[in-house]
């Protein structure tokens, strides 16, 4: 299969929309008020985060993307919707709800190190009627795959997953532990090591075969077809109900920022599968993409050209 075939993917992204803010500066002294660094702010930047970053990753690959989620009726929500539009993504699937603020994650960076992160959010389950409206809009979009980007903020629920599964398209989930039971029957789940540990209850590092034990428990619990566990600098491992299918070592040369790397993995993986790649080749592509994106600051994306040059 050719990399250009990724453009044939028609994918819906459903999940938690997040605004990522970066406050960048320098630390030159310690505060006289408390033993904390004083950051002299030089720049403030905003990025699409959560489900909107997944959608942006798909768009950078040339895919036909449809984004669905909610924002609050606030200045941050308006900023996020404006950013989504400016990136070339359609906002018809973005609902504005007054019962919650837009999730804003603010990271303070100095000397290329994250000093602290502030989260402004209200974790509240989206009403069932809105969830079913989202599923109905996904059906109208006529996509051949759905990515569920679950950051545990309230958009993703069991009834939403069931409605998406009824569409009979490929469903991939980037998970959170509090919704593990809701993922029953999806095609693939892509937890990182911490999420795999939390969902399975297995202390992965404590056993030689810890990751295999965790994978077995997660697959049994969720009845997913495939499980891809991302392992940071160690790469990623693909499993099904019969055990390990393949392991891919990390291709990262420089690791600057891991923020959003999971978004890139699930975006490339799903685009590849919905474009006709088999699961193993799709994993290889997503691993290459992860190796590229962690070398960039912020919630970044990867282009077809970059991907082609790294496989």
C-alpha positions in Angstrom: 0.0 0.0 0.0 1.1 3.6 -0.7 1.3 6.3 1.9 -0.9 8.5 -0.4 -3.7 6.1 0.1 -4.3 7.6 3.6 -6.0 10.4 1.8 -8.9 8.0 1.0 -9.8 7.7 4.7 -13.1 9.3 5.7 -13.0 9.4 9.5 -15.2 10.8 12.3 -13.6 12.0 15.5 -15.8 12.0 18.5 -14.8 13.0 22.0 -13.5 15.6 24.4 -12.4 18.9 22.9 -9.6 20.6 24.8 -7.7 23.9 24.4 -4.0 23.5 25.1 -2.3 26.7 26.2 1.5 27.1 26.5 3.1 29.8 28.6 6.8 29.9 27.6 9.5 31.8 29.4 12.7 31.8 31.4 13.5 31.1 35.0 16.2 33.5 36.2 15.6 33.6 40.0 13.7 32.0 42.9 10.7 34.0 44.4 11.4 35.7 47.7 7.8 34.9 48.7 8.2 31.1 48.5 10.8 28.6 47.3 9.4 28.5 43.7 10.9 29.7 40.4 9.8 33.0 38.9 9.1 32.5 35.2 9.5 35.6 33.0 6.9 35.1 30.3 8.1 35.6 26.8 5.3 34.0 24.7 1.8 32.5 25.0 0.5 30.1 22.4 -2.6 28.0 22.0 -3.0 24.5 20.3 -5.9 22.2 19.5 -6.1 19.5 22.1 -7.9 16.3 22.8 -10.3 15.2 20.0 -9.6 18.4 18.0 -5.9 17.5 17.9 -6.8 14.0 16.6 -8.9 15.6 13.9 -6.0 17.9 13.0 -3.7 15.0 12.7 -6.1 13.3 10.2 -6.4 16.6 8.2 -2.6 16.9 8.0 -2.6 13.4 6.3 -5.2 14.6 3.8 -8.1 12.6 5.2 -11.8 13.6 5.0 -12.4 14.5 8.7 -15.6 15.1 10.6 -15.2 16.4 14.2 -17.8 16.0 17.0 -17.7 17.2 20.5 -18.8 20.0 22.9 -17.4 23.3 24.2 -18.7 25.6 26.9 -20.4 28.9 26.2 -17.3 30.9 27.2 -14.4 32.8 25.7 -12.2 29.7 25.7 -14.9 27.8 23.8 -15.1 30.6 21.2 -11.3 30.6 20.9 -11.3 26.9 20.4 -14.0 26.9 17.7 -12.2 29.7 15.9 -9.0 27.7 16.0 -10.7 24.7 14.7 -12.2 26.7 11.8 -8.8 28.3 11.0 -7.2 24.9 10.8 -9.6 24.0 8.0 -11.8 21.7 10.0 -15.6 21.9 9.9 -17.3 22.9 13.2 -20.9 21.8 12.4 -20.4 18.8 14.8 -19.3 21.0 17.7 -22.1 21.7 20.2 -22.0 24.6 22.6 -23.3 23.7 26.1 -23.8 26.1 29.0 -23.5 23.6 31.8 -19.7 23.3 31.6 -16.6 25.4 30.9 -14.4 24.6 27.9 -11.5 22.4 29.1 -8.3 24.5 29.2 -4.9 23.0 30.0 -2.2 25.5 30.6 1.4 24.4 30.7 4.2 26.6 31.9 7.5 25.9 30.1 10.9 27.3 31.0 14.3 26.2 29.7 12.5 23.5 27.6 11.0 22.0 30.8 7.4 21.9 31.9 7.2 23.6 35.3 3.6 23.2 36.1 0.2 22.5 34.5 -3.1 24.1 35.3 -6.4 22.4 34.3 -9.6 24.4 34.1 -12.5 22.0 33.6 -15.8 20.5 34.9 -16.1 16.8 34.5 -19.8 16.3 33.7 -21.5 13.5 31.7 -23.1 14.9 28.5 -26.8 14.3 28.5 -27.9 11.2 26.6 -29.9 13.2 24.1 -26.8 15.1 23.0 -24.8 11.9 22.8 -27.4 10.3 20.5 -27.5 13.5 18.4 -23.7 13.2 18.0 -24.1 9.5 16.9 -26.9 10.5 14.4 -24.6 13.2 12.9 -21.8 10.7 12.6 -24.2 8.4 10.6 -25.1 11.3 8.3 -21.5 12.0 7.6 -21.1 8.5 6.0 -17.7 7.8 7.4 -15.9 4.5 7.2 -14.2 4.7 10.6 -14.7 6.5 13.9 -12.1 7.5 16.5 -13.4 7.9 20.0 -11.0 10.3 21.9 -11.9 9.8 25.5 -10.2 12.2 27.9 -12.7 11.5 30.7 -14.4 14.9 30.5 -17.9 13.6 29.9 -18.6 13.3 26.2 -17.9 9.5 25.9 -20.4 7.2 27.4 -21.7 3.6 27.1 -24.7 4.7 25.1 -22.6 6.8 22.8 -20.3 3.8 22.1 -23.2 1.5 21.5 -24.8 3.9 19.0 -21.5 4.2 17.2 -21.1 0.4 17.0 -24.5 0.2 15.4 -23.1 2.1 12.4 -21.0 -1.0 11.5 -17.8 0.9 10.8 -14.3 0.5 12.3 -14.3 2.0 15.8 -11.0 2.9 17.6 -10.8 4.2 21.1 -8.2 6.2 23.0 -9.3 5.2 26.5 -9.7 6.4 30.1 -10.1 3.9 33.0 -13.5 5.3 34.2 -15.1 4.3 30.9 -13.5 0.9 30.3 -16.7 -1.1 30.5 -18.2 1.2 27.8 -15.7 0.1 25.2 -17.1 -3.5 24.9 -16.9 -4.7 21.3 -14.9 -1.9 19.7 -12.3 -2.8 17.1 -9.2 -1.4 18.8 -8.2 0.3 22.0 -4.9 2.2 22.3 -3.9 2.8 25.9 -0.5 4.0 27.1 1.3 2.0 29.8 -0.3 3.9 32.7 -3.8 3.5 31.2 -3.2 -0.2 30.6 -2.1 -0.6 34.2 -5.1 1.2 35.5 -7.6 -0.6 33.3 -6.2 -4.1 33.9 -5.1 -3.7 37.5 -1.8 -5.3 36.7 1.5 -3.7 37.9 3.1 -4.1 34.6 6.7 -3.3 35.7 6.5 -5.9 38.5 6.4 -8.9 36.1 8.6 -10.1 33.3 5.5 -10.7 31.2 3.5 -7.9 32.9 2.4 -6.3 29.6 1.1 -9.6 28.3 -0.9 -10.1 31.5 -2.4 -6.6 31.3 -3.3 -7.1 27.7 -5.1 -10.4 28.4 -7.2 -8.8 31.1 -8.1 -5.7 29.1 -9.2 -7.8 26.1 -11.2 -10.0 28.3 -12.8 -7.0 30.1 -13.6 -5.0 26.9 -14.0 -7.7 24.3 -12.1 -5.5 21.8 -10.7 -7.1 18.7 -7.2 -5.6 19.0 -5.3 -3.8 21.7 -2.3 -1.5 21.0 -0.4 -0.5 24.1 1.9 2.4 23.5 5.1 2.2 25.7 6.7 5.6 25.3 10.4 5.3 24.5 10.1 1.5 24.3 7.7 1.6 21.3 4.4 -0.2 21.1 2.9 -3.7 21.3 -0.2 -5.1 19.4 -2.3 -7.8 20.9 -5.5 -9.8 20.2 -7.3 -12.5 22.2 -4.6 -15.0 21.3 -1.7 -12.9 22.6 1.1 -10.7 21.2 0.9 -10.1 17.5 3.8 -7.8 17.1 6.2 -5.4 18.9 7.6 -2.2 17.3 10.6 -0.4 18.8 10.4 3.4 19.1 11.7 5.4 16.1 12.0 8.6 18.1 15.4 10.4 17.6 14.7 13.3 20.0 11.9 13.5 22.6 11.0 17.1 23.2 7.3 16.8 24.1 5.1 13.7 24.4 1.9 15.8 24.6 -0.6 14.5 22.1 1.5 11.6 20.9 -1.3 9.2 21.5 -3.6 11.4 19.3 -1.1 11.0 16.5 -0.9 7.2 17.0 -4.7 6.6 16.8 -5.1 9.1 13.9 -2.5 7.4 11.7 -3.6 3.9 12.7 -7.2 4.5 11.9 -6.5 6.4 8.7 -4.3 3.5 7.5 -6.8 0.8 8.4 -9.7 2.6 6.8 -7.6 3.1 3.7 -7.0 -0.6 3.2 -3.7 -1.2 5.2 -3.6 -4.4 7.2 -3.3 -4.0 11.0 0.5 -4.7 11.1 1.3 -2.1 8.5 -1.0 0.3 10.2 0.9 -0.1 13.5 4.2 0.4 11.7 3.0 3.7 10.3 1.6 4.9 13.6 4.9 4.0 15.3 6.8 6.0 12.7 4.4 9.0 13.2 4.8 8.9 17.0 8.6 9.0 16.5 8.3 12.2 14.5 5.7 14.0 16.6 7.5 13.7 20.0 10.3 15.7 18.5 8.0 18.8 18.2 6.7 21.1 20.9 3.0 21.1 21.9 0.2 19.0 20.5 1.7 18.6 17.1 0.8 16.7 13.8 2.7 14.8 11.2 2.4 15.3 7.4 2.4 12.7 4.6 5.8 13.9 3.5 7.3 13.5 7.0 5.8 10.0 7.3 7.1 8.9 3.9 10.6 10.0 4.9 10.6 7.9 8.1 9.5 4.5 6.9 
